[in-house]
Amino acid sequence: MNTSIVGRKFELTDPIKEHIDTLLQSLNKYNLEIISAKTVISGDEKNGKKGFTVEFIVNLKNKNSVVITQKDKDVYAAADLAIERVKKVLRRHADKIKDKKHVNHEEIDAMPILESEKYESNEDEIVPMDLELHKPLEIEEAITALKNDGKRQFIVFNDMDSKLRVMYKRADGKFGLY
């Protein structure tokens, strides 16, 4: 992480630089890809009262910059308050990333095998089903059955010429016939 500390209308001392640097190094615990962090410390004077503005600009990979500005009478207090606000933003961003569950190949291989999966074989298994239809259908009967039964997507029936035919529902609401 590239860091820079700049003072505007304010002379930076070594203790202030060290304090800001330790605050910036504490951002690494969130395991985010921080490209750079810039700190701007400004000295303000209004109505004879001194004050300080500390601004942190943190550039993250794959996210816009985080900019936090804090004003206080003391430089150290302003820096501490500002870095806490930066940490809050970074913590929320890190939590969003953690909430998206990414499963890699090693985790899939380490998952336990279910009892139903243990008895799988390489051969295709045919599961017999009891059909409700016991007689061949006419085309009109097949259309009526498809309209009335919402579960079925297709019906297999014998037509008048004893050929096996398949009728199915299309996406546009019409019926197709093979």
C-alpha positions in Angstrom: 0.0 0.0 0.0 1.4 3.4 -1.0 0.9 6.0 1.7 1.4 9.7 1.6 0.9 12.4 4.3 0.5 16.0 3.3 0.2 19.1 5.5 -1.6 22.2 4.3 -1.1 25.4 6.3 0.3 23.0 8.9 3.8 21.8 9.6 4.1 18.0 9.9 6.2 16.7 12.7 7.7 13.3 13.0 5.4 12.1 15.8 2.4 13.1 13.8 3.7 11.3 10.7 4.4 8.1 12.8 0.9 8.2 14.4 -0.8 8.6 11.0 1.4 5.8 9.5 0.5 3.4 12.3 -3.2 4.3 11.8 -2.9 3.5 8.1 -1.1 0.2 8.7 -4.0 -0.9 10.9 -6.2 -0.9 7.8 -4.4 -4.0 6.5 -6.3 -6.3 8.8 -9.4 -6.2 6.6 -7.5 -8.1 3.8 -8.8 -5.7 1.2 -6.6 -4.8 -1.8 -5.8 -1.2 -0.8 -3.9 0.5 -3.6 -3.0 3.7 -1.8 -3.9 5.8 1.2 -3.4 9.6 1.2 -3.7 11.7 4.3 -4.2 15.5 4.1 -3.9 17.5 7.4 -5.1 21.1 7.2 -4.7 23.8 9.8 -7.7 26.0 10.1 -8.1 29.2 12.1 -11.5 30.8 12.6 -12.2 33.7 14.9 -8.8 33.2 16.6 -9.5 29.5 17.4 -7.3 26.8 16.0 -8.7 23.7 14.5 -7.5 20.9 12.3 -9.1 19.0 9.4 -7.8 15.4 8.7 -8.9 13.8 5.4 -8.2 10.2 4.5 -8.5 9.1 0.9 -8.2 5.3 0.5 -8.2 3.8 -3.0 -9.4 0.2 -3.2 -9.1 -2.2 -6.1 -12.5 -2.8 -7.8 -14.2 -0.1 -5.7 -14.4 3.7 -5.7 -12.2 5.7 -3.3 -13.2 6.1 0.3 -12.9 9.7 1.4 -13.4 10.6 5.1 -13.0 14.1 6.5 -12.9 14.9 10.2 -12.5 18.3 12.0 -11.4 18.7 15.6 -9.4 21.0 17.9 -6.6 18.4 18.2 -4.8 16.8 15.3 -4.5 13.4 17.0 -8.2 13.3 18.0 -9.2 14.3 14.4 -7.0 11.5 13.0 -8.3 8.9 15.4 -12.0 9.8 14.7 -11.4 9.8 11.0 -9.6 6.5 10.9 -12.4 4.9 12.9 -14.8 6.0 10.3 -12.6 4.6 7.5 -12.4 1.3 9.4 -16.2 1.2 9.6 -16.5 1.7 5.8 -13.8 -0.9 5.1 -15.4 -3.4 7.6 -18.7 -3.1 5.9 -17.1 -3.6 2.5 -15.2 -6.7 3.7 -18.4 -8.1 5.2 -20.2 -7.8 1.9 -17.4 -9.7 0.2 -17.4 -12.4 2.8 -21.2 -12.8 2.5 -20.9 -13.8 -1.1 -20.1 -17.5 -0.7 -17.4 -18.5 -3.1 -16.9 -22.3 -3.2 -13.7 -23.4 -4.8 -12.8 -26.9 -6.1 -11.0 -28.0 -2.9 -14.1 -27.3 -0.8 -16.3 -29.2 -3.2 -14.0 -32.2 -3.1 -14.0 -32.0 0.7 -17.8 -32.0 1.0 -19.3 -35.2 2.5 -21.0 -37.6 0.2 -24.7 -38.0 0.9 -26.2 -41.5 1.5 -28.3 -41.2 -1.7 -25.1 -40.4 -3.7 -23.2 -43.4 -2.4 -25.2 -46.0 -4.3 -25.1 -44.3 -7.7 -23.9 -46.5 -10.5 -22.7 -45.7 -14.0 -25.8 -47.4 -15.5 -29.0 -45.5 -16.2 -31.8 -46.5 -14.0 -35.4 -46.6 -15.2 -38.0 -45.7 -12.6 -41.4 -47.0 -13.6 -44.3 -44.6 -13.2 -48.0 -45.3 -13.1 -49.8 -43.5 -15.9 -53.3 -42.2 -15.3 -54.1 -42.8 -19.0 -55.1 -46.3 -19.9 -56.4 -45.7 -23.4 -55.0 -44.0 -26.5 -55.9 -40.3 -26.7 -57.2 -38.3 -29.5 -55.5 -35.0 -30.4 -58.3 -32.9 -28.9 -58.2 -35.0 -25.7 -54.4 -34.4 -25.4 -54.9 -30.7 -25.8 -57.6 -30.7 -23.1 -55.4 -32.7 -20.8 -52.5 -30.3 -21.2 -54.7 -27.3 -20.6 -56.3 -28.7 -17.5 -53.1 -30.3 -15.9 -50.6 -27.6 -15.0 -47.9 -30.1 -14.0 -47.5 -31.8 -17.3 -45.3 -30.4 -20.0 -45.9 -33.0 -22.6 -48.1 -36.0 -23.4 -47.2 -39.1 -25.4 -50.1 -40.8 -27.2 -51.0 -43.0 -30.2 -52.8 -41.3 -33.0 -55.3 -42.8 -35.4 -52.6 -44.4 -37.5 -51.1 -46.1 -34.4 -48.0 -43.9 -34.6 -46.5 -42.7 -31.4 -46.9 -38.9 -31.1 -45.8 -36.3 -28.5 -47.7 -33.1 -27.8 -46.1 -30.4 -25.7 -46.7 -26.9 -24.4 -44.7 -24.1 -26.1 -43.5 -21.0 -24.5 -45.9 -18.8 -26.5 -48.9 -20.8 -25.1 -49.5 -22.8 -28.3 -49.1 -26.6 -28.6 -46.5 -28.4 -30.6 -46.9 -31.9 -32.1 -44.1 -34.4 -33.0 
